[in-house]
Amino acid sequence: MSLASEVIAERWTPLILREIVLFGARRFGDIQRGTGRISQSLLVQRLHTLEEAHVIERRPNPHGRGWEYHPTAAGTELAPVLEAFGEWAQHWVELRQEDCDPAYLMLTVQSLIDPARIPARPITVRFEFVQHPRIYWLVLDGPEPELCYNDPGRLIDLVVAVDEEVFGAVLIGRASFGGAVDDGAIRLEGSPDLIRAFPSWLWPSHFARYARPAPVRFAESVQRPRRTLTT
């Protein structure tokens, strides 16, 4: 475990591997968006370390400039390890306010949008976070949703006001969208057809199937065994 940890347990590395191994991200920008808050320089460093360890390999982009990152056989073999990480977290780790940064939640929303389910006409959705007030815009007008941090100057078709902690729980499958609406933690304003359709635009989180309705607090639930030896 000590040897494995030197390769895969550095900060951000499991998330980078999640994007490449589980989610199929190949381009640098896609990996960075998926991890959320990692800096470009640190991502370069972590990718280089994984490449040197033969966990991933870098290949020329067949569609243009730049590189793609692919898992090697060693990287592919990590898939059940990464799945187990996510399953364990769903069962035992409490979702905290500091885990629900609005910018990161919006990157998650952007990644979960199913382009096949959104209306054919252009749609602009404004998201309003209420605990730490911030506003973001999601423009659905093309093959990929566009996340805007400044007002894009478009007509707003739908407003989604959310309590970020509850919204985070919804996105990872620990709470239902409908239940959050009933409780007032999510409020929608717009035409009735868009309000009804909006929840169906989001794919479920990859780890939602492991969620329990009421996760138990880690500190209260897990007795840490005594350390007897090092392997």
Summary of the structure (lengths in Angstrom):
residues: 231
radius of gyration: 19.5
end to end distance: 6.3
largest distance: 63.2
contacts: 631
relative contact order: 0.12
helix: 44%
strand: 17%
